[in-house]
Amino acid sequence: MGCSQVQLLLSAYRDKMTSREETQVVESHLESCVDCQDMLSQLNQICLVLRTLDNLKAPRCLWQDIKRRLD
Protein backbone atom coordinates (compact mmCIF):
# COMPACT_ATOMS: atom_id res chain seq x y z
CA MET A 1 0.00 0.00 0.00
CA GLY A 2 1.36 3.40 -0.93
CA CYS A 3 1.55 6.62 1.04
CA SER A 4 -1.64 8.12 -0.35
CA GLN A 5 -3.66 5.06 0.64
CA VAL A 6 -2.07 4.84 4.08
CA GLN A 7 -2.62 8.56 4.68
CA LEU A 8 -6.33 8.07 4.02
CA LEU A 9 -6.35 5.51 6.85
CA LEU A 10 -4.26 7.41 9.40
CA SER A 11 -7.15 9.11 11.19
CA ALA A 12 -9.10 5.86 11.49
CA TYR A 13 -5.90 4.06 12.52
CA ARG A 14 -5.24 6.63 15.23
CA ASP A 15 -8.79 6.18 16.52
CA LYS A 16 -8.42 2.39 16.41
CA MET A 17 -11.16 2.13 13.79
CA THR A 18 -9.23 0.16 11.17
CA SER A 19 -9.66 -3.53 10.53
CA ARG A 20 -6.96 -5.92 11.67
CA GLU A 21 -5.66 -6.15 8.10
CA GLU A 22 -5.64 -2.36 7.64
CA THR A 23 -3.87 -1.94 10.98
CA GLN A 24 -1.15 -4.37 9.96
CA VAL A 25 -0.69 -2.67 6.60
CA VAL A 26 -0.51 0.80 8.15
CA GLU A 27 1.93 -0.29 10.85
CA SER A 28 4.13 -2.07 8.35
CA HIS A 29 4.17 1.02 6.14
CA LEU A 30 4.91 3.32 9.08
CA GLU A 31 8.01 1.29 9.98
CA SER A 32 9.74 2.48 6.83
CA CYS A 33 8.02 5.74 5.80
CA VAL A 34 9.18 8.91 7.52
CA ASP A 35 6.63 11.05 5.66
CA CYS A 36 3.69 9.02 6.96
CA GLN A 37 5.25 8.89 10.44
CA ASP A 38 5.39 12.69 10.35
CA MET A 39 1.79 12.91 9.18
CA LEU A 40 0.63 10.65 12.03
CA SER A 41 2.65 12.73 14.49
CA GLN A 42 1.02 15.91 13.21
CA LEU A 43 -2.41 14.31 13.49
CA ASN A 44 -1.64 13.35 17.10
CA GLN A 45 -0.51 16.91 17.87
CA ILE A 46 -3.69 18.35 16.34
CA CYS A 47 -5.81 16.04 18.48
CA LEU A 48 -3.93 17.09 21.61
CA VAL A 49 -4.50 20.76 20.84
CA LEU A 50 -8.19 20.19 20.12
CA ARG A 51 -8.63 18.51 23.50
CA THR A 52 -7.36 21.66 25.24
CA LEU A 53 -9.94 23.94 23.64
CA ASP A 54 -12.89 25.06 25.70
CA ASN A 55 -16.30 23.78 24.70
CA LEU A 56 -18.18 26.60 23.07
CA LYS A 57 -21.86 27.01 23.75
CA ALA A 58 -24.18 27.89 20.91
CA PRO A 59 -26.22 31.04 21.38
CA ARG A 60 -29.72 30.43 22.72
CA CYS A 61 -31.30 31.77 19.56
CA LEU A 62 -29.45 29.30 17.30
CA TRP A 63 -32.03 26.51 17.48
CA GLN A 64 -34.87 29.00 17.04
CA ASP A 65 -33.16 30.38 13.93
CA ILE A 66 -32.61 26.89 12.52
CA LYS A 67 -36.21 25.88 13.18
CA ARG A 68 -37.52 29.09 11.59
CA ARG A 69 -35.43 28.44 8.46
CA LEU A 70 -36.67 24.85 8.19
CA ASP A 71 -40.34 25.79 8.52
ABEGO torsion letter per residue (X at the ends): XBAAAAAAAAAAAAAGABBAAAAAAAAAAAAABAAAAAAAAAAAAAAAAAAABBBBBBBAAAAAAAAAAAX
